[in-house]
């Protein structure tokens, strides 16, 4: 046991030395105290950050790879350390299944679910090799993104980002999309999913506007949060230098035609274009633009004019896929769906408490005394989730995944209806436990879904 503790301490110290060289992080941020078990004391308040360093050992592993100490053969680039080759590694082998439990995965990775998942998916798609990404810069960027989510938010936190990323991966695998997507499409889709809510303050846009928050002024009360998420992501991309090896501006090259004369060929700049497309995807998650995207999607399906060989149509479908991934919680199995519902309502209620405290009008769905969790979920499913996923079902049909999602959605809506009835019924003296109202037939339904 002493050797194990000594080894982990060495890993922590090496990681601290590495991070102390980062311009963005102050060495004192990672200061920590180690106390003996005999003292009966616990670690200091930075225990979570120390665990992050312990769990990934990312600089140590990357350095061994870059120095050639680890065989660099196709498929050998595994970024999980030995601690995670058990249950977490087993879970990653099933990351494309719809019953993936992101809460369990986050516990198994010591709160590093987003970084772990993104590294794994980048390897699955070969994106590191395709875009010639520097591993240290990649870890630096993903660490920045994960750290900039607010862990105190019940819902809009890094676990939500990981959940959306896992759902996005499932949607990217749908045959009608997967057959047409380019590496750039996949890269942008995963990046947008991981960063779509970065630095979310835990309150909505109307709250920022009526409290005259500086972000509302900066973005002129339009897609305030989404613009902030996008700009924050671009800032971290540039600070980490992840895409610094790509050209930034338009390049114009003279080429020789078959007649021997010169013509001009304009090449779209990868870095600038990637940042803009990333912003377009993140901005699509603005719930106030729901009808705009839904109507366009419906028209394409009605006219049967979606041509995924066109980059613009593929980009639109990435926007739709990200929107679906962002609000897919009611389409999960009941136990997972219920946890997300309770978390989002808890965040709403916190905003309502703030509004009440400062004598502001309480926003819809944020009044804990009037807006119950079942009522909020029934409205959300009926007006937001169902219309979008009905069209997604039309697009992917036939799809086992879409059939499973719609089945969960209908069962969950029925369960919330029963719960609302139980809460409001004057005849009911005792309310049934939520867990006892699990939709019938839930069981192991999602186990075999790809």
HUUR-V100474 format. One record per backbone hydrogen bond with DSSP energy under -1.0 kcal/mol. NH is the residue of the N-H (numbers start at 0). CO is the residue of the C=O. If there is no record, write none. Layout:
((NH;CO) (NH;CO))
This chain:
((4;0) (5;1) (6;2) (7;3) (8;4) (9;5) (10;6) (11;7) (12;8) (13;9) (14;10) (15;11) (16;12) (17;13) (18;14) (19;15) (20;17) (21;18) (28;25) (29;26) (30;27) (39;36) (46;43) (49;45) (50;46) (51;47) (52;48) (53;49) (54;50) (55;51) (56;52) (60;56) (61;57) (62;58) (63;59) (64;60) (65;61) (66;62) (67;64) (68;63) (72;70) (75;72) (77;75) (83;80) (84;81) (88;83) (89;85) (90;86) (91;87) (92;88) (93;90) (94;91) (96;93) (99;96) (101;99) (104;100) (105;101) (106;102) (107;103) (108;104) (109;106) (110;105) (115;111) (116;112) (117;113) (118;114) (119;115) (120;116) (121;117) (122;118) (123;119) (124;120) (126;121) (129;125) (130;126) (132;127) (137;133) (138;134) (139;135) (140;136) (141;137) (142;138) (143;139) (144;140) (145;141) (146;142) (147;143) (148;145) (152;149) (156;154) (160;156) (161;157) (162;158) (163;159) (164;160) (165;161) (166;162) (167;163) (168;164) (169;165) (170;166) (171;167) (172;168) (173;170) (176;173) (177;173) (178;174) (179;176) (180;176) (185;181) (186;182) (187;183) (188;184) (189;185) (190;186) (191;187) (192;188) (193;189) (194;190) (195;191) (197;194) (199;196) (207;203) (208;204) (209;205) (210;206) (211;208) (212;207) (216;212) (217;213) (218;214) (220;215) (221;218) (226;222) (227;223) (228;224) (229;225) (230;226) (231;227) (232;228) (233;229) (234;230) (235;231) (236;232) (237;233) (238;234) (239;235) (240;236) (241;236) (243;240) (245;242) (250;266) (252;264) (254;262) (256;260) (259;256) (262;254) (264;252) (266;250) (270;246) (272;268) (273;269) (274;270) (275;271) (276;272) (277;273) (278;274) (279;275) (280;276) (281;277) (282;278) (284;281) (285;282) (288;285) (289;286) (292;288) (293;289) (294;290) (295;291) (296;292) (297;293) (298;294) (299;295) (300;296) (301;297) (302;298) (303;299) (304;299) (309;306) (313;309) (314;310) (315;311) (316;312) (317;313) (318;314) (319;315) (320;316) (321;317) (322;318) (323;319) (324;320) (325;321) (326;322) (330;327) (331;328) (336;332) (337;333) (338;334) (339;335) (340;336) (341;337) (342;338) (343;339) (344;340) (345;341) (346;342) (347;343) (348;344) (349;345) (350;346) (351;347) (352;348) (353;349) (354;350) (355;351) (356;352) (357;353) (358;355) (359;354) (365;362) (370;366) (375;371) (376;372) (377;373) (378;374) (379;375) (380;376) (381;377) (382;378) (383;379) (384;379) (385;380) (387;383) (388;384) (389;385) (390;386) (391;387) (392;388) (393;389) (394;390) (395;391) (396;392) (402;398) (403;399) (404;400) (405;401) (406;402) (407;403) (408;404) (409;405) (410;406) (411;407) (412;408) (413;409) (414;410) (415;411) (416;412) (417;413) (418;414) (419;415) (420;416) (421;417) (422;418) (423;419) (424;420) (436;433) (441;438) (444;441) (446;443) (448;445))
